[in-house]
Each structure stands twice: as C-alpha cells, then as structure tokens.
Amino acid sequence: MASLTGNSISTTYPSLIKVGDNGTLASALQSITDGAGNTSGISLNTGGDLTATGTITANAFSGPLTGNVSGTASLASNLTGTPNISVGTITASGTITGNVTGNITGNVTGNVTGNVSGTSGSTTGNAATATALETARTIAGVSFNGTSSISLDTSNITENASFLYYTAERVDDQANTLIQAGTGITKTYNDGAGTLTIANSAPDQTVAISAGTGITSSGTYPNFTITNSAPDQTVALTGGTGINITGTYPNFTIANTGSGISLTDLSAVDGGGLGSFAYDNSSGAFTYTGPSDSDIRTLISVTDAGGDGSLSYNNANGVITYTGPSESEVRAHINKAYVDGLNIAASTATTLATARNISGVAFDGSQAITLNTSGITENSNLYYTAERVDDQVNTLLVAGTGISKTYDDAGGTLTIANTLPDQTVALTGGTGITTSGTYPNFTITNNAPDQTVALSAGANISVSGTYPTFTIAATDTQTDSFKTIAVSGQSNIVADSATDTLTMAAGSNVTLTTTAGTDTLTIAATDTNTTYSAGTGLALGGTTFSLNAGLNNLTDTTITNPAAGNVLIYDNSNSIFENALLTAGTNVTITNADGSITIAATDTQTDSFKTIAVSGQSSIVADSATDTLTLAAGSNVTLTTNAGTDTLTIAATDTNTTYTAGSGLTLSGTEFSLTNNAVTIGGTSVALGAALTATSGALTIGGNGSSGGVTINDGSLQMRTGTGSVAEIRMYCETGNAHYQTIKAAPHSASSSAVLTLPTATGTFVATGDTGSVASGMIAADAVTQAKIADDAVGADQLAASAVVTASVVDANITSAKIANDSITNDKLGVEYTTAQAVSSAATITLDTNVYDVFTWTVGHTANVDFTNVIIGKVKTLIVTGGGSSYALTLRNINGSTGTFNKISGTYDDTSSTKNIIQIKFISTSEAWYTISKIGS
C-alpha cells in the first residue's frame, strides 16, 4: 500500500476520506469528508464524540450508550457500547440493553425495563404503565402512589352543598319546617335540645256551652254541670180575693182564656265553627253535634319544603306519609374529583402496572371508575336510613299538652294522638236537666221546661207578659176593697157582692161633696154655732187645740229629775202621774235609752216544763220560774243524785217479792214459759200452733217491746233486738228443718229506714248473690239506666242468651265502662253490622241500612241509590262493579228525602270489571260523607 506523506487529500484522491481540511482530530468535532470535499454528515473529535446527520445502523451496540440521542436511530439488533449518538430517530426492532445515560428526547416505543433516574419531570411524554407514582397524591385526603389499594369512607369525601350527608340536626330542622301547626295545635322547636313539641293548644275549642234564660252551667272541662236555675217547681200561684186558680203544675187556669209561651218561641243560634248546634221546636231539645273526623282532618295540612324525599298528607284518611330520598338522590350527594395530572416522573401513564382497589373498586387507570355508597365505608358522616330518621324524629317530637306519642320501632310508625279528645266531655244534668247521647252528639233536655207553663185568664182577669214574668190583673178594678165597714156603736155595713154599692149619707151639720174626675169624697162639718174654749194647760188657735206648757205644768202630773228611760206611772194614792225608772228584778236586765227601754231575761232556764203530769195523779204545776220540783222516794225505791254530772238515779230496792208460775206457766229463775197448748189473748182462748188473734192491745214476745222483743199489733209486726246483732227472720226448709234462709235488717251504720214493697204478681226474688237471672219481663223498658250499672259490672256471665235487646236499654246509657273487656263478641252484633246483600241492578236501588252492612252489585243501569232506616253514625260499604257502558251512579235519598252527600276523595269508574269501593258515613239523618276507592295495581 502506498503511503502519503506531506500531501493533502484533494480531488486528486476522491476515494479517500479526510478529517476537516486535511487536519487532525482535535477536541472540537471535525467533519469527515471525501477527497472531493463531500461531507459524510459525521463529525468526530478526540473526546470520542460522534455526530451524524443521517441514520446510524448497526447490528449491536456494545457497552454503555451514553450521551444524548437526538433524531431517529434505526438499529437492526442491539445497540451496545457507550458512544455519544446524536441522531434524529432511533428505531430498534430488538432490545436496547444497558444503561442509557443522558437525555432522551423524543418518543420511546416499547417496554422500558429498569429504573429511569433523574430529577422530577426529567422524563416527559406518556408511559404505558407505571409501577408507582414518583410523587404520591391524595385522593379525598388519602395518600395514593399506585403501589397499593386505598379505601375511602364518608369522612374522606367532601360534602357538596347540593348533596348533603345525613345529620340529626338536618333531620330536626327539616322536620320543623315540614310539620305545620294547624288549628288548635302549637309546635315549639328547641334547636339546642333537639326537641319539637306538638301540643293541643285548644283541645276544648269545639265544646261551647252557653247558658240561656233559666239555665246555668258550671264546672271545668271535661266535666260540666247544666242546671235549670229557674225550674218550674218554684212556680207558686196564690189566688187573692175574687181570684180562683185551678189545675196542677204545669197547667194552671186563672179564670179566662189566654196564651202562654210555646216551643216555637225558642230558637238556637249556631255560632259557626266546627260541629253544629240546633234546636227542635217540636220536642224542645237542643242538640250539639261535635265536629266530624273529616272536619278535623281538613284543618291539618302538610307542606313539603323540597329537598330529597317527599312529604304528603291525605286529608281523606288523616295519614301523613314521608317517603325518604331515593338511592340516586343519595348518590348525587357524593362528588369524587378525579386527579388527571399526578406530576410523576412520567407526565402521564395509560395504566398502572398493578390495578389497585379504591374503596373496593379495581382501578388501573385504563378507564374511569364509579364509586357508590356501598363501597364507601361509613364514618362520622352517616348515611341516610329510614331507621335513623324514625329514631331521630321520635327523639325530636315531644308530646305536649293533650298529645301522646307511641313509637313502634319495629313497625316503623310514630302515632300522635289527642289524649284529651272531646269524647271525654262529661255532661251532668242538674236540676230540671237531663243529658243523653254519646260523643260527639249530646242532647240536653229541660225535663221540666218552663215553656210548658200555661196561664189562662178567668172572669174579670187578664194575663199578660212572657215567661218568666207574667202580669195577672183583675179587669174588675174593685179587687182591693173592704167587705165590712165597721162603725163604732153602730151595726156593721157588709157588702152583699163584689159589685155592691156603699151609699154615704150626710147627717146633721155635715156636707158630702164628690169629685168624679179625682174619685174624691169630701166630708165637711157645717156646724158654725158651737163655741170651743181652751182649758188648763191647753191653748186654742182657730179650731186647733195644743198644750201650752210641759207635763210638769199639768195639775195631775209631777215630774222630778227626768232621765232617759223614765216612764209616767199613775200614783193612785195621790191621784197623780209621776215619772219613774224601771228597776230590773231577778234574771232580768233593763237598758234605758232616749226613747227606748230594752228588757231582757238573764235566766238561762228558758226551756223547762211548767207542768209535770203523772198518770192517775194530780199534775204538779210550777208556781214561778224559780219554783223547785222535789222528787221523793216511795216504797222499795231509792233516789241517788250526783251534782257533778246532774244525774238522778232511781233504783228499786225490792228483793223480797216472790214470784210463782200460775196456771199454764213454768218458772225457771226469772224466766216464765208457757206450758199449756193454748193461750188467752184479749179474752179469747187460742190454741198454740193455730192463729193468734188479740181482740185488743198488742202482743210482745221475747222482750219488752222497747229494747228488744217481737211486737204484734193490728197488722204491724215489729222486731227489736237487744243482743247487739241486727233483727232477723229465719225460715226453715220442709225436711227436718235442715236448712234455713234468713232475712236481716241493715246494720245501724247504714242509717237505713228503707221500705220493701212486695210485687203484685207471683214470682221469685233474685238477690245480688243469686245465680238466677232477672227475666226481661221484670225490667221495664228503658228502666236500666247508666247509674244503675256499676263500672265493669256486666260481664259475659251476667247476661242470659239474647237477653239484652234495644228496647230494654235506655238510650246511650250503656257506655264502655259498663261492659267488661272482651264481653261483646262479633256474633252479638246485629245483622246491620255483619251481613252483606247482593243487590240487583236497577234504575232505582233502595238499600236498607238496618239489615245489611255491605252491598254489592254489578252496574247494568244508570241508577239512583236511596238509603232507608238511617241514623247518625252508621257506616256502610258499597262494592259496585263497573258495567262498561258509562252508566252513572247517583247517591240520592236518605230516609225518603233528598240527602246531602259530600265526597271526600275518589272518582267513580264504570269501566268493565272495575270495582268501586264506596264507604259512606252518615253524620245526620239527612247528610253523609263518602270516599271512593279502587283496588291498587
């Protein structure tokens, strides 16, 4: 091979390559060209750097490949070594092994095995997968770097303003907004204590009792007493002169005809509001009907304030329905923000090398995941549950006045009840008043109504005015007159009749002058000749005499030191009047005052016997108020006095008298007994065992007839007891006197003087302890009143089969308190409560409410439905199946007259086979409320 020395490579040698301009390698990169100066695109330096503007293709690179690779490199196999390669794009169909040091700019396609080191963010672009994130990120506050799964709970999820978590406070506030206080109800919300108190603020507002004329009402709810304050029994009519009153209460006749007050003069004013108040002028009965259930339900309303769930109220049945939020509404409250940029070594990664669980949902980054509440663990932020709302509302609601609440946790119900409903109203009839009926309909009746007083005017009588003030006047004005005119020293002048005339005649020296206009009679003396003169102590002025001096100037009067209480007393010895002061004697006091004297007795023995009468002896008469009665002891009697106790003891001292039994008697000690078979009573001999008849007097046996013994006297049998036990009669059975029955008197503590009158018909007595039954014929219709039956006294064992019928019971007198629990069974109810009628379709359908409870038919006509035998309170059910021909159904008559039917809810549907359930409540004999329901789908 030839060698070149000292010559440069030039165009002469185009096949040779040269460094730079025929230079040597230096630290700076030198371009590699051919002899003609054409560049190869490759530059080299002494530092081993190589740059190429084109593509470097090699089977392999051996050793570390360091430095920057720019551009595109296409390697057929492995790239080894540690050259600095600066190219556009490196494309390798095989594997690049070894360490790559330096910056790689451009896209790397394929798997990178090993660590990529460098500062954060030194690798840009997208990695298909990553084992971990270079910098851990927080998801809802929980750190996540991709190396392991994480779990989120509600405490990690930030609450969105539109999607809130459940809290007791929020339920409280929402319930307070939701529940509105209707009429008569108040609510009080204590936010701090977490209570909502619902109270009946006016439980009695439907009870209005107004006392009319002659009626007073007293008492407080629920017990009122209504009294006739002007009962008829106080009417007293006394006939005066010329008045004749006949008749007995309540009908009096005072001579002539006249008219009194009638039932039609009375009226009742319904003040409005719930319920009604009416007066029946044919019977005189005032009727108060309380509000119906539907009236009360219409006062209640519920407002749904919005938000999740719903609240509604059905005023047809009074049910408040709360429906909790749906699952979608709950999920809408959970907002998960996904972090798209995680500032890791690779700016993005298509997936994680290992999928991780986020709250139980696998996540590898390849697609979005959805979390719901089932995967989020509940923490301090609680999920909504119906049970939690139930418990919280139960805690929140506090039963106030007149309200009770009953929480059924298992059943999920909270029942709020009015504990002071109107039905506890107790009306007590006072004097002249009776009450009947049950809540809410009471009838208050004046059983001695004043309006029945009828006053009739008789002859010469007029009656005017209205009850309770009547004016009774005589039409003959001469009702006040003197029947007899008495003239001293003359015969009496007596009127012969009510219209008799008294004639006045003028005597000597008298003139009579009458004035008809003023009904005046003037009597004047015409004597002008008589001369009058004043004597001693008198003065005369015209025709008037007067004293001309005091009493002490009179010739027959002596006044000495006059004082209050002095009286004039005539001194017969000196024939003169003297002033004197009264002196009080024994047991008398005298109090003197100007113009009055009071004389009083001080003797307290004002109640005493003046006369002591002794049978067969002369009476002993007291001679004075202080006279003394002396008691003397006779034979065989001792008298013992005790001044301390004012006691006189009279005792017999006879112990010597000997008694012997006469004929027909035996004597044992001090007891005499009959030995004869007959006894003489009243002069008649009567055999013992036969009838005892005394012709006179009384027969006393077994005692003295006062402190004990049996006395028989003219139809009266009296038994007294001195044994300390009540008197009794024992009646023995017919066989060996083996048994006896006893009639006893009530004990002294009963203070009873009751009279037992035997029935007029033959029968058997039934006692309180007897197991026999009282036959229905023994009880008058309407005779068993509420007052006759003790509370819980009538049980199943106390009534014979079919013994109690409607006619046997006073209306409204058997209340729940009179019937033992579980004593009225369904088989005791009338057919109007237990049977159904299959009705035939017709243009007019008449339903008897006394015979059936349920009526069913399939419509085949446009029909009018009439009801008979309706009373207040009846409830009937109609099951009407549609006929499919658009037939109409009209509820028309009640008890023969057009009725008022108020529909609460529902629509009648005549679609074929559609069942319409119509439930009707009759609130009067002319009005009813009803609902229409259908079978739910």
Secondary structure, DSSP 4 states (H G I P E B T S, - for coil): -----S----TTSTTSEEETTT----SS-EEEEETT--EEEEEE-TT-EEEESS----S---S-EES-B-EEEEESS---S--EEE-EEEEESS---S-EES-B-S---S---S---SSTT-S-SEEEEESS-SS-EEETTEEE-SSS-B--BTTTSPPBTTBPPB-HHHHHHHHHHH----TTEEEEEETTTTEEEEEES-TTTT------TTEEEE--TTEEEEEESS-GGG------TT--EE--TTEEEESS------GGG-------SSSEEEEETTTTEEEEEPPPHHHHHHT-------SSSEEEEETTTTEEEEEPPPHHHHHTT-----------SSSEEEEESS-EEETTEEE-SSS-----TTTSBP-SSBPP-HHHHHHHHHHHEEE-TTEEEEEETTTTEEEEEESS-GGG-EEEE-TTEEEEEETTEEEEEESS-GGG-EEEE-TTEEEE--TT--EEEESSSTTS--SEE--TTSPPEE-SSTT--PPP---TTEEEEEETTTTEEEEEE----------TTEEEETTEEEE-S-GGGSTTEE--S--TT-EEEEETTTTEEEEE-----TTEEEEEETTEEEEEE--STTS--SEE--TTSPPEE-SSTT--------TTEEEEEETTTTEEEEEE----------TTEEEETTEEEE-SSEEEETTEEEETTS----SSS-EEESS-SSSSEEEEETTEEEEE--SSS--EEEEE-SSTT--EEEEEPPPGGG------PPPSS------TT--S---GGGS-TT-B-GGGS-TT-B-GGGS-TT---GGGB-TT---GGGB-TT-S-GGGS-HHHH-EEEPPP-SEEEEETTT-SEEEEE--S-EEEEEES--TT-EEEEEEE--SS---EEEEEETTEEPEEEEEE-----STT-EEEEEEEESSSSEEEEEEEE---
